[in-house]
Amino acid sequence: MPLIQVTPRLSINEDEIEERFIQASGPGGQNVNKVATAVQLRFNAALSPSLPTSVRERLMRLAGRRLTLDGVIVLVAREHRTQERNRAAARARLVDLIVRAAEPPKPRLATRPTLASKRRRMQSKTARSVIKRDRAKPDED
């Protein structure tokens, strides 16, 4: 069982990846309608035993439109003229996606607004209220 190394502590099994070769549009010359050079890579993120739960959830969020309702990530590579280069490009994109998902998000540190920002806010509110007050109809006194 060959493994694809993602990070030093995380790797996925090649058996979890399904690759299909399809005809690509674009460059190819006379071979464009005869040879299936584009690669459609499918990785079932929802059922992958190689991914920890936290990484799986972040990966599924990062995948966006590339994620199916079943939790399968579908990547299509068709930028090169050969199957092997497209295959390598699709795998590299999958690894990059998993690497980004493996990084835990930085926790947000709560900060208080500065005194100057509070003053600027109050001044803008006062200026706005003056504009609105001047728009009103004058009182009959």
Z-matrix of the N, CA and C atoms (Angstrom, degrees):
N
C 1 1.447
C 2 1.529 1 109.96
N 3 1.318 2 118.44 1 101.49
C 4 1.460 3 120.39 2 178.20
C 5 1.528 4 110.92 3 -70.64
N 6 1.313 5 114.84 4 142.67
C 7 1.461 6 120.94 5 -179.97
C 8 1.522 7 110.08 6 -110.58
N 9 1.331 8 115.25 7 146.48
C 10 1.464 9 121.47 8 173.39
C 11 1.522 10 105.99 9 -102.83
N 12 1.330 11 116.15 10 115.56
C 13 1.463 12 121.76 11 -178.05
C 14 1.526 13 109.07 12 -76.68
N 15 1.326 14 116.97 13 122.03
C 16 1.460 15 121.86 14 -179.49
C 17 1.524 16 109.44 15 -100.20
N 18 1.316 17 116.39 16 -56.10
C 19 1.465 18 123.04 17 174.44
C 20 1.528 19 105.91 18 -131.09
N 21 1.326 20 118.53 19 171.91
C 22 1.467 21 118.36 20 179.66
C 23 1.532 22 113.50 21 -57.47
N 24 1.335 23 117.90 22 -28.86
C 25 1.468 24 119.96 23 -178.52
C 26 1.522 25 113.52 24 -108.73
N 27 1.333 26 117.93 25 2.46
C 28 1.462 27 120.63 26 -176.16
C 29 1.524 28 110.21 27 -133.48
N 30 1.318 29 115.40 28 127.36
C 31 1.466 30 120.32 29 175.60
C 32 1.522 31 108.20 30 -142.28
N 33 1.341 32 115.30 31 153.52
C 34 1.461 33 119.72 32 178.30
C 35 1.522 34 108.48 33 -118.72
N 36 1.303 35 115.01 34 150.33
C 37 1.453 36 121.94 35 -178.83
C 38 1.527 37 109.14 36 -79.86
N 39 1.318 38 117.67 37 139.54
C 40 1.466 39 121.30 38 179.20
C 41 1.525 40 112.28 39 -63.66
N 42 1.337 41 116.97 40 -23.51
C 43 1.469 42 120.57 41 179.37
C 44 1.534 43 111.75 42 -67.72
N 45 1.341 44 116.90 43 -19.20
C 46 1.465 45 120.80 44 -179.86
C 47 1.527 46 111.90 45 -79.43
N 48 1.331 47 116.91 46 -11.08
C 49 1.466 48 121.42 47 -177.81
C 50 1.521 49 109.08 48 -104.05
N 51 1.320 50 115.42 49 132.04
C 52 1.468 51 121.22 50 176.10
C 53 1.527 52 107.27 51 -114.25
N 54 1.328 53 115.87 52 128.22
C 55 1.464 54 120.52 53 -179.45
C 56 1.523 55 109.42 54 -119.98
N 57 1.335 56 114.63 55 133.27
C 58 1.468 57 121.23 56 174.68
C 59 1.512 58 107.70 57 -124.20
N 60 1.315 59 115.83 58 140.20
C 61 1.460 60 120.33 59 178.98
C 62 1.518 61 108.37 60 -101.22
N 63 1.336 62 115.11 61 129.06
C 64 1.456 63 121.77 62 -177.27
C 65 1.524 64 109.05 63 -128.45
N 66 1.322 65 116.74 64 163.07
C 67 1.460 66 120.02 65 178.69
C 68 1.522 67 109.62 66 -72.38
N 69 1.324 68 114.59 67 135.43
C 70 1.460 69 120.17 68 -178.49
C 71 1.515 70 110.14 69 -102.32
N 72 1.319 71 115.75 70 145.78
C 73 1.451 72 119.64 71 171.42
C 74 1.516 73 107.10 72 -86.03
N 75 1.302 74 117.99 73 166.87
C 76 1.448 75 120.73 74 177.18
C 77 1.511 76 112.87 75 100.31
N 78 1.345 77 117.34 76 -152.36
C 79 1.464 78 120.58 77 -173.00
C 80 1.520 79 112.14 78 -63.95
N 81 1.309 80 116.43 79 151.05
C 82 1.457 81 120.62 80 178.80
C 83 1.512 82 111.70 81 165.20
N 84 1.308 83 116.89 82 -13.61
C 85 1.461 84 119.74 83 177.62
C 86 1.515 85 111.71 84 65.75
N 87 1.326 86 116.12 85 -135.63
C 88 1.465 87 120.74 86 -176.58
C 89 1.524 88 111.90 87 -71.09
N 90 1.328 89 117.58 88 -20.05
C 91 1.467 90 120.56 89 -177.11
C 92 1.520 91 113.41 90 -84.12
N 93 1.330 92 118.38 91 -9.26
C 94 1.456 93 120.96 92 -169.01
C 95 1.535 94 113.17 93 -56.99
N 96 1.323 95 118.65 94 -34.26
C 97 1.463 96 120.50 95 -178.55
C 98 1.522 97 112.84 96 -96.80
N 99 1.326 98 118.38 97 2.64
C 100 1.467 99 121.07 98 -176.22
C 101 1.523 100 113.33 99 -113.70
N 102 1.344 101 117.44 100 -29.33
C 103 1.453 102 120.84 101 -171.31
C 104 1.534 103 110.00 102 -113.85
N 105 1.318 104 115.77 103 132.60
C 106 1.461 105 120.81 104 177.70
C 107 1.522 106 108.70 105 -89.40
N 108 1.329 107 116.66 106 96.24
C 109 1.463 108 120.26 107 -176.09
C 110 1.522 109 113.45 108 -101.96
N 111 1.302 110 119.08 109 -21.59
C 112 1.465 111 121.08 110 -179.89
C 113 1.527 112 109.18 111 -74.16
N 114 1.332 113 115.58 112 150.11
C 115 1.461 114 121.16 113 -178.38
C 116 1.514 115 109.06 114 -118.24
N 117 1.332 116 115.26 115 132.78
C 118 1.466 117 121.22 116 172.03
C 119 1.528 118 105.77 117 -110.84
N 120 1.331 119 116.32 118 109.02
C 121 1.454 120 122.00 119 -178.20
C 122 1.523 121 108.58 120 -98.35
N 123 1.329 122 116.52 121 132.46
C 124 1.466 123 121.76 122 179.32
C 125 1.518 124 108.49 123 -123.13
N 126 1.346 125 115.73 124 128.89
C 127 1.459 126 121.72 125 179.81
C 128 1.521 127 108.00 126 -131.55
N 129 1.332 128 116.42 127 118.51
C 130 1.461 129 120.63 128 -178.31
C 131 1.526 130 108.60 129 -81.58
N 132 1.319 131 116.00 130 93.10
C 133 1.464 132 121.52 131 -177.54
C 134 1.523 133 111.53 132 -71.09
N 135 1.322 134 117.00 133 -33.71
C 136 1.459 135 120.89 134 -176.43
C 137 1.526 136 111.79 135 -65.70
N 138 1.327 137 117.83 136 -33.21
C 139 1.470 138 121.36 137 -176.03
C 140 1.525 139 113.48 138 -110.33
N 141 1.325 140 118.16 139 10.91
C 142 1.464 141 121.17 140 -176.61
C 143 1.525 142 110.89 141 -71.70
N 144 1.349 143 117.50 142 121.11
C 145 1.463 144 119.57 143 177.89
C 146 1.528 145 112.88 144 -76.51
N 147 1.319 146 117.82 145 -12.91
C 148 1.472 147 121.80 146 -176.89
C 149 1.522 148 113.02 147 -79.85
N 150 1.331 149 117.51 148 -20.17
C 151 1.468 150 120.89 149 -173.45
C 152 1.524 151 111.56 150 -99.57
N 153 1.334 152 117.49 151 132.81
C 154 1.467 153 119.96 152 171.37
C 155 1.535 154 109.61 153 -65.87
N 156 1.303 155 116.67 154 157.19
C 157 1.465 156 121.41 155 -175.34
C 158 1.521 157 112.57 156 -58.07
N 159 1.333 158 117.87 157 -42.87
C 160 1.466 159 120.22 158 -178.05
C 161 1.526 160 110.82 159 -64.58
N 162 1.341 161 117.08 160 -41.52
C 163 1.463 162 121.00 161 179.45
C 164 1.529 163 109.35 162 -66.86
N 165 1.334 164 117.09 163 -40.64
C 166 1.473 165 121.46 164 -179.93
C 167 1.528 166 110.59 165 -59.79
N 168 1.336 167 116.94 166 -44.59
C 169 1.471 168 120.18 167 -178.74
C 170 1.524 169 111.59 168 -65.51
N 171 1.354 170 116.30 169 -43.45
C 172 1.470 171 119.30 170 178.95
C 173 1.523 172 110.72 171 -66.44
N 174 1.349 173 117.40 172 -37.86
C 175 1.463 174 121.62 173 179.21
C 176 1.523 175 110.62 174 -62.97
N 177 1.317 176 117.22 175 -43.46
C 178 1.463 177 120.69 176 -178.79
C 179 1.526 178 110.53 177 -67.70
N 180 1.335 179 117.11 178 -31.67
C 181 1.462 180 120.08 179 176.58
C 182 1.528 181 110.70 180 -72.54
N 183 1.342 182 116.21 181 -40.59
C 184 1.467 183 121.16 182 -179.99
C 185 1.520 184 112.77 183 -68.20
N 186 1.330 185 117.31 184 -31.18
C 187 1.466 186 121.42 185 -174.73
C 188 1.528 187 111.41 186 -63.93
N 189 1.310 188 118.18 187 -33.08
C 190 1.470 189 121.54 188 177.15
C 191 1.515 190 112.92 189 60.84
N 192 1.347 191 116.46 190 -124.00
C 193 1.471 192 121.98 191 -176.66
C 194 1.524 193 112.51 192 -68.29
N 195 1.319 194 117.04 193 -18.75
C 196 1.461 195 120.13 194 -178.11
C 197 1.526 196 112.42 195 -77.29
N 198 1.327 197 117.09 196 -5.73
C 199 1.466 198 122.38 197 -179.00
C 200 1.519 199 109.62 198 -96.69
N 201 1.349 200 116.69 199 130.18
C 202 1.463 201 120.63 200 177.07
C 203 1.525 202 109.20 201 -84.84
N 204 1.317 203 116.74 202 173.49
C 205 1.464 204 121.06 203 178.57
C 206 1.523 205 112.01 204 -65.94
N 207 1.339 206 117.02 205 -22.89
C 208 1.465 207 121.68 206 179.73
C 209 1.523 208 112.49 207 -84.61
N 210 1.332 209 118.30 208 -2.36
C 211 1.451 210 121.59 209 -179.65
C 212 1.515 211 113.47 210 87.18
N 213 1.346 212 117.25 211 22.44
C 214 1.460 213 121.88 212 179.72
C 215 1.528 214 108.38 213 -101.27
N 216 1.330 215 116.03 214 129.77
C 217 1.463 216 120.92 215 176.84
C 218 1.519 217 107.61 216 -90.33
N 219 1.341 218 116.96 217 126.53
C 220 1.467 219 122.52 218 -179.20
C 221 1.528 220 108.33 219 -114.81
N 222 1.341 221 115.75 220 119.54
C 223 1.458 222 121.73 221 177.44
C 224 1.522 223 108.61 222 -118.94
N 225 1.332 224 117.44 223 133.64
C 226 1.462 225 121.98 224 178.53
C 227 1.519 226 107.94 225 -116.58
N 228 1.347 227 115.50 226 127.33
C 229 1.474 228 120.99 227 177.58
C 230 1.513 229 107.73 228 -119.54
N 231 1.337 230 116.03 229 122.06
C 232 1.466 231 119.98 230 -179.86
C 233 1.524 232 111.67 231 -141.25
N 234 1.337 233 116.66 232 19.40
C 235 1.459 234 118.89 233 -175.12
C 236 1.526 235 114.18 234 -81.12
N 237 1.330 236 118.54 235 -15.83
C 238 1.467 237 121.23 236 -179.84
C 239 1.530 238 110.71 237 -109.22
N 240 1.328 239 116.56 238 167.18
C 241 1.464 240 121.09 239 -177.62
C 242 1.519 241 113.70 240 -89.89
N 243 1.335 242 117.69 241 -9.03
C 244 1.468 243 119.37 242 -178.74
C 245 1.518 244 110.93 243 -116.94
N 246 1.325 245 114.98 244 151.91
C 247 1.461 246 120.55 245 178.43
C 248 1.518 247 110.81 246 -60.38
N 249 1.312 248 116.94 247 -45.88
C 250 1.465 249 120.90 248 -175.02
C 251 1.532 250 112.24 249 -61.14
N 252 1.333 251 116.65 250 -43.46
C 253 1.469 252 118.91 251 -179.51
C 254 1.524 253 110.70 252 -68.69
N 255 1.328 254 118.09 253 -38.32
C 256 1.464 255 120.94 254 176.65
C 257 1.528 256 110.63 255 -66.34
N 258 1.325 257 115.85 256 -38.63
C 259 1.466 258 121.18 257 178.90
C 260 1.531 259 110.13 258 -63.12
N 261 1.333 260 115.79 259 -44.23
C 262 1.464 261 120.28 260 178.70
C 263 1.528 262 110.88 261 -65.75
N 264 1.322 263 116.94 262 -37.86
C 265 1.469 264 120.69 263 179.58
C 266 1.531 265 110.75 264 -65.74
N 267 1.331 266 117.63 265 -42.22
C 268 1.463 267 121.47 266 179.85
C 269 1.525 268 110.53 267 -65.15
N 270 1.337 269 116.61 268 -43.01
C 271 1.467 270 120.25 269 178.95
C 272 1.527 271 110.67 270 -65.13
N 273 1.331 272 116.49 271 -39.40
C 274 1.466 273 119.89 272 179.05
C 275 1.528 274 110.66 273 -63.60
N 276 1.329 275 116.84 274 -38.56
C 277 1.473 276 120.11 275 178.09
C 278 1.522 277 111.15 276 -66.05
N 279 1.345 278 116.56 277 -39.60
C 280 1.466 279 120.14 278 178.05
C 281 1.524 280 110.31 279 -64.51
N 282 1.338 281 117.12 280 -45.36
C 283 1.462 282 121.13 281 179.69
C 284 1.526 283 109.76 282 -62.01
N 285 1.333 284 117.89 283 -42.18
C 286 1.454 285 121.37 284 179.10
C 287 1.531 286 111.31 285 -61.30
N 288 1.321 287 116.07 286 -41.40
C 289 1.464 288 121.11 287 178.68
C 290 1.530 289 110.61 288 -63.17
N 291 1.333 290 116.79 289 -43.03
C 292 1.467 291 120.62 290 -179.52
C 293 1.523 292 110.44 291 -69.23
N 294 1.336 293 117.68 292 -37.52
C 295 1.472 294 120.85 293 178.03
C 296 1.523 295 109.98 294 -61.63
N 297 1.341 296 116.48 295 -44.00
C 298 1.474 297 119.38 296 178.46
C 299 1.519 298 111.29 297 -64.21
N 300 1.346 299 117.31 298 -35.29
C 301 1.460 300 120.44 299 179.17
C 302 1.524 301 111.59 300 -74.32
N 303 1.327 302 117.27 301 -25.20
C 304 1.472 303 120.86 302 -178.17
C 305 1.521 304 112.31 303 -74.83
N 306 1.331 305 117.37 304 -20.73
C 307 1.462 306 120.45 305 178.26
C 308 1.520 307 109.26 306 -77.56
N 309 1.336 308 117.54 307 118.21
C 310 1.468 309 118.08 308 178.36
C 311 1.523 310 110.16 309 -67.86
N 312 1.330 311 117.31 310 143.11
C 313 1.465 312 119.64 311 -178.92
C 314 1.527 313 110.94 312 -66.90
N 315 1.331 314 115.74 313 145.80
C 316 1.458 315 119.65 314 177.62
C 317 1.525 316 108.68 315 -70.79
N 318 1.325 317 117.24 316 131.36
C 319 1.470 318 118.08 317 179.15
C 320 1.523 319 110.37 318 -68.92
N 321 1.312 320 115.11 319 141.94
C 322 1.460 321 120.34 320 -179.51
C 323 1.518 322 109.07 321 -79.57
N 324 1.314 323 115.93 322 130.74
C 325 1.452 324 120.85 323 177.02
C 326 1.526 325 108.45 324 -95.40
N 327 1.311 326 115.48 325 122.97
C 328 1.461 327 119.89 326 -179.30
C 329 1.523 328 109.19 327 -71.72
N 330 1.324 329 115.91 328 132.91
C 331 1.464 330 120.62 329 177.92
C 332 1.516 331 108.96 330 -126.13
N 333 1.332 332 115.44 331 156.24
C 334 1.467 333 120.02 332 178.57
C 335 1.512 334 109.09 333 -95.47
N 336 1.338 335 116.73 334 148.47
C 337 1.466 336 118.60 335 176.75
C 338 1.529 337 110.17 336 -66.42
N 339 1.331 338 115.89 337 144.92
C 340 1.467 339 119.94 338 -179.98
C 341 1.522 340 109.85 339 -73.45
N 342 1.325 341 115.24 340 162.16
C 343 1.465 342 120.77 341 179.32
C 344 1.529 343 110.13 342 -62.56
N 345 1.340 344 116.84 343 -39.45
C 346 1.467 345 121.00 344 179.84
C 347 1.531 346 110.82 345 -64.06
N 348 1.329 347 117.46 346 -39.65
C 349 1.469 348 119.13 347 -179.92
C 350 1.528 349 110.78 348 -68.83
N 351 1.337 350 116.59 349 -34.72
C 352 1.469 351 119.67 350 176.22
C 353 1.529 352 110.17 351 -63.94
N 354 1.343 353 116.25 352 -43.11
C 355 1.468 354 119.90 353 -180.00
C 356 1.533 355 111.03 354 -64.45
N 357 1.350 356 116.86 355 -43.66
C 358 1.474 357 120.01 356 178.39
C 359 1.526 358 110.64 357 -60.38
N 360 1.317 359 116.72 358 -40.20
C 361 1.463 360 120.57 359 178.89
C 362 1.529 361 110.88 360 -62.85
N 363 1.320 362 116.78 361 -45.90
C 364 1.469 363 120.28 362 -179.47
C 365 1.533 364 111.30 363 -65.72
N 366 1.337 365 117.17 364 -37.51
C 367 1.467 366 120.24 365 178.60
C 368 1.526 367 110.63 366 -65.76
N 369 1.336 368 117.47 367 -40.66
C 370 1.465 369 119.03 368 179.81
C 371 1.524 370 110.87 369 -68.03
N 372 1.351 371 116.90 370 -35.10
C 373 1.467 372 119.72 371 177.66
C 374 1.538 373 110.33 372 -66.76
N 375 1.326 374 116.21 373 -40.35
C 376 1.461 375 120.38 374 178.97
C 377 1.524 376 110.46 375 -64.44
N 378 1.345 377 116.21 376 -44.34
C 379 1.469 378 120.01 377 179.70
C 380 1.523 379 110.21 378 -62.30
N 381 1.301 380 117.52 379 -40.48
C 382 1.465 381 121.33 380 179.69
C 383 1.534 382 110.76 381 -65.42
N 384 1.331 383 116.48 382 -41.33
C 385 1.471 384 119.21 383 -179.97
C 386 1.533 385 111.00 384 -65.54
N 387 1.345 386 117.14 385 -34.53
C 388 1.478 387 120.72 386 177.23
C 389 1.528 388 109.11 387 -64.46
N 390 1.333 389 117.57 388 -44.02
C 391 1.472 390 121.58 389 178.91
C 392 1.525 391 109.85 390 -59.21
N 393 1.329 392 116.78 391 -45.50
C 394 1.470 393 120.24 392 -178.87
C 395 1.528 394 111.45 393 -68.49
N 396 1.346 395 116.99 394 -37.45
C 397 1.468 396 120.22 395 179.51
C 398 1.525 397 110.47 396 -65.33
N 399 1.339 398 117.40 397 -39.14
C 400 1.466 399 121.49 398 -179.54
C 401 1.529 400 111.65 399 -68.66
N 402 1.318 401 118.10 400 -22.42
C 403 1.464 402 121.86 401 179.12
C 404 1.534 403 112.41 402 -77.46
N 405 1.319 404 116.25 403 -22.49
C 406 1.464 405 120.97 404 -174.15
C 407 1.532 406 110.71 405 -68.29
N 408 1.328 407 115.60 406 157.13
C 409 1.459 408 120.40 407 176.63
C 410 1.529 409 109.48 408 -68.01
N 411 1.329 410 117.64 409 141.79
C 412 1.466 411 119.44 410 179.77
C 413 1.534 412 110.57 411 -68.42
N 414 1.316 413 114.88 412 149.81
C 415 1.473 414 120.91 413 178.36
C 416 1.535 415 109.51 414 -73.04
N 417 1.328 416 117.13 415 149.89
C 418 1.472 417 121.24 416 177.05
C 419 1.516 418 108.47 417 -93.94
N 420 1.350 419 117.64 418 92.60
C 421 1.455 420 122.34 419 179.06
C 422 1.497 421 112.43 420 -119.13
